[in-house]
């Protein structure tokens, strides 16, 4: 169950934070801080889980980037 959540949640959190703050870099930074806090508290305890989190953050950043560029006003 942890691995499924690690695959889905960080990417969704990046997209959510991007929608809230309207900046995909800040959304990624907030998500990384949240994941770092979970690692520090011991919720993410194995290296494969950390790698899956990083992969999900990368995919979420990709989709957030596409979302920001799609919503940008056309000149």
KEGU-926898 format. One record per atom (N, C-alpha, C, O, CB): x, y, z. Coordinates in steps of 0.1 Angstrom, whole numbers, padded with zeros to 4 digits, always signed. Last residue first. Glycine has a CB too. Layout:
<rs>
XYZ ...
</rs>
This chain:
<rs>
-0001+0354-0266 +0002+0368-0270 +0000+0369-0285 +0003+0380-0291 +0016+0372-0266 -0022+0337-0242 -0015+0338-0255 -0013+0352-0259 -0021+0361-0257 -0024+0330-0266 -0015+0330-0208 -0022+0338-0218 -0014+0338-0231 -0002+0339-0231 -0025+0352-0213 -0012+0296-0196 -0006+0309-0199 -0014+0317-0209 -0018+0311-0219 +0009+0307-0203 -0022+0271-0195 -0030+0281-0189 -0025+0295-0191 -0032+0305-0189 -0032+0279-0174 -0001+0256-0205 -0014+0255-0212 -0023+0267-0207 -0031+0272-0215 -0021+0242-0210 +0019+0260-0187 +0021+0265-0201 +0008+0265-0209 +0006+0273-0218 +0031+0257-0208 +0008+0247-0165 +0011+0261-0164 +0012+0267-0178 +0007+0278-0181 +0024+0263-0156 +0006+0220-0175 -0006+0228-0170 -0003+0243-0170 -0012+0250-0174 -0010+0223-0156 +0033+0213-0179 +0023+0214-0190 +0011+0222-0187 +0005+0229-0195 +0019+0200-0195 +0041+0215-0152 +0047+0223-0162 +0038+0225-0175 +0036+0236-0180 +0061+0218-0166 +0026+0194-0142 +0024+0208-0137 +0029+0218-0147 +0024+0228-0149 +0030+0210-0123 +0037+0172-0155 +0023+0176-0157 +0020+0190-0153 +0012+0197-0159 +0014+0166-0151 +0064+0174-0144 +0061+0174-0159 +0047+0178-0162 +0045+0187-0170 +0064+0160-0165 +0058+0171-0117 +0064+0183-0122 +0062+0185-0137 +0059+0196-0142 +0079+0184-0118 +0050+0144-0117 +0040+0155-0113 +0045+0169-0118 +0037+0177-0122 +0039+0155-0098 +0074+0132-0124 +0062+0131-0133 +0052+0142-0130 +0046+0148-0139 +0055+0117-0132 +0089+0139-0101 +0093+0142-0115 +0081+0142-0125 +0080+0151-0133 +0104+0133-0120 +0074+0127-0081 +0076+0141-0081 +0080+0146-0095 +0076+0157-0099 +0087+0145-0071 +0078+0100-0088 +0064+0106-0088 +0065+0121-0088 +0057+0128-0095 +0056+0101-0076 +0105+0097-0084 +0100+0095-0097 +0086+0102-0098 +0083+0108-0108 +0098+0080-0100 +0106+0102-0056 +0113+0111-0065 +0108+0109-0080 +0106+0119-0087 +0128+0108-0065 +0091+0080-0047 +0087+0093-0044 +0093+0103-0054 +0086+0112-0059 +0090+0097-0030 +0108+0059-0055 +0095+0060-0061 +0089+0074-0059 +0082+0079-0068 +0086+0049-0055 +0130+0065-0039 +0132+0066-0053 +0118+0067-0060 +0117+0074-0070 +0139+0053-0058 +0118+0060-0014 +0123+0073-0017 +0125+0075-0032 +0122+0086-0037 +0137+0076-0009 +0114+0032-0016 +0102+0041-0014 +0106+0056-0017 +0098+0063-0023 +0097+0040+0000 +0140+0022-0018 +0131+0021-0030 +0119+0030-0028 +0114+0036-0038 +0126+0007-0031 +0149+0029+0009 +0154+0036-0003 +0145+0034-0015 +0143+0044-0023 +0168+0030-0006 +0124+0033+0035 +0133+0025+0026 +0138+0033+0014 +0131+0042+0010 +0126+0012+0022 +0107+0050+0049 +0118+0044+0056 +0128+0036+0047 +0139+0032+0052 +0113+0035+0066 +0087+0075+0055 +0094+0069+0043 +0107+0063+0048 +0116+0070+0050 +0096+0080+0032 +0083+0082+0081 +0072+0075+0074 +0077+0069+0061 +0072+0059+0056 +0061+0086+0071 +0102+0096+0095 +0103+0081+0095 +0092+0074+0088 +0091+0062+0088 +0104+0076+0109 +0105+0123+0096 +0097+0117+0106 +0097+0102+0106 +0092+0096+0116 +0083+0122+0105 +0121+0126+0072 +0127+0129+0086 +0119+0123+0097 +0124+0118+0107 +0127+0145+0087 +0102+0119+0053 +0114+0111+0055 +0120+0113+0068 +0124+0104+0075 +0124+0114+0044 +0084+0140+0057 +0079+0126+0059 +0091+0117+0061 +0091+0107+0068 +0070+0122+0048 +0100+0162+0050 +0095+0161+0063 +0090+0147+0066 +0092+0142+0078 +0083+0171+0065 +0104+0156+0023 +0115+0156+0032 +0111+0155+0046 +0117+0148+0054 +0124+0169+0030 +0077+0159+0014 +0083+0146+0013 +0096+0145+0022 +0097+0135+0029 +0088+0143-0002 +0075+0187+0018 +0066+0178+0024 +0072+0164+0025 +0070+0157+0035 +0053+0178+0017 +0096+0197+0001 +0096+0199+0016 +0087+0190+0023 +0091+0185+0034 +0093+0214+0019 +0085+0189-0023 +0098+0183-0019 +0100+0185-0004 +0104+0176+0003 +0110+0189-0026 +0063+0206-0024 +0061+0191-0024 +0074+0184-0019 +0073+0174-0011 +0058+0186-0038 +0075+0231-0025 +0066+0227-0014 +0064+0212-0013 +0064+0207-0002 +0052+0234-0015 +0088+0228-0050 +0096+0230-0038 +0087+0227-0025 +0093+0221-0016 +0100+0245-0037 +0067+0225-0068 +0076+0214-0066 +0084+0216-0053 +0086+0206-0046 +0086+0213-0078 +0055+0250-0065 +0047+0238-0062 +0056+0226-0060 +0054+0218-0051 +0037+0235-0073 +0075+0266-0074 +0072+0267-0060 +0063+0255-0056 +0065+0250-0045 +0064+0280-0058 +0074+0258-0101 +0087+0256-0093 +0084+0257-0078 +0089+0249-0071 +0097+0267-0097 +0049+0265-0110 +0052+0250-0109 +0065+0248-0101 +0067+0237-0095 +0053+0244-0123 +0026+0286-0097 +0040+0285-0101 +0044+0271-0099 +0044+0266-0088 +0048+0295-0092 +0001+0289-0085 +0003+0294-0099 +0017+0294-0103 +0021+0303-0111 -0004+0307-0101 -0006+0279-0060 +0003+0290-0060 +0006+0296-0074 +0013+0306-0075 +0016+0286-0054 -0026+0259-0067 -0028+0268-0056 -0019+0281-0058 -0024+0292-0056 -0026+0262-0043 -0014+0244-0088 -0027+0251-0090 -0030+0261-0079 -0036+0271-0082 -0039+0240-0090 +0008+0235-0074 +0010+0243-0086 -0003+0251-0089 -0003+0263-0093 +0014+0235-0098 -0003+0218-0056 +0003+0230-0051 +0006+0240-0063 +0005+0252-0061 +0017+0227-0044 -0013+0199-0074 -0022+0206-0065 -0016+0219-0060 -0022+0230-0061 -0026+0198-0053 +0010+0189-0086 +0000+0195-0094 -0010+0203-0085 -0013+0214-0090 -0008+0184-0102 +0022+0178-0062 +0029+0189-0070 +0019+0196-0079 +0019+0208-0080 +0040+0182-0079 +0003+0159-0055 +0006+0171-0046 +0013+0182-0053 +0010+0194-0051 +0014+0166-0034 +0005+0141-0075 -0007+0148-0073 -0005+0160-0065 -0012+0170-0067 -0018+0139-0068 +0031+0131-0069 +0028+0138-0082 +0015+0146-0082 +0015+0157-0087 +0027+0128-0093 +0028+0120-0044 +0037+0131-0046 +0034+0139-0059 +0035+0151-0059 +0051+0127-0045 +0007+0099-0048 +0005+0111-0040 +0015+0122-0043 +0010+0133-0045 +0006+0107-0026 +0016+0076-0065 +0006+0085-0069 +0005+0099-0061 +0004+0109-0068 -0008+0079-0067 +0037+0062-0053 +0037+0064-0068 +0027+0075-0072 +0029+0082-0082 +0034+0051-0075 +0030+0061-0027 +0043+0068-0030 +0043+0070-0045 +0050+0080-0050 +0055+0060-0026 +0008+0044-0028 +0006+0058-0024 +0018+0066-0028 +0017+0078-0032 +0004+0059-0009 +0021+0021-0036 +0011+0026-0045 +0009+0041-0041 +0008+0050-0050 -0002+0019-0043 +0037+0017-0014 +0043+0019-0027 +0033+0025-0037 +0037+0033-0045 +0049+0006-0032 +0020+0012+0008 +0029+0024+0008 +0034+0027-0006 +0036+0039-0010 +0040+0022+0018 +0008-0012+0000 +0000+0000+0000 +0009+0013+0000 +0005+0022-0007 -0009+0000+0012 
</rs>
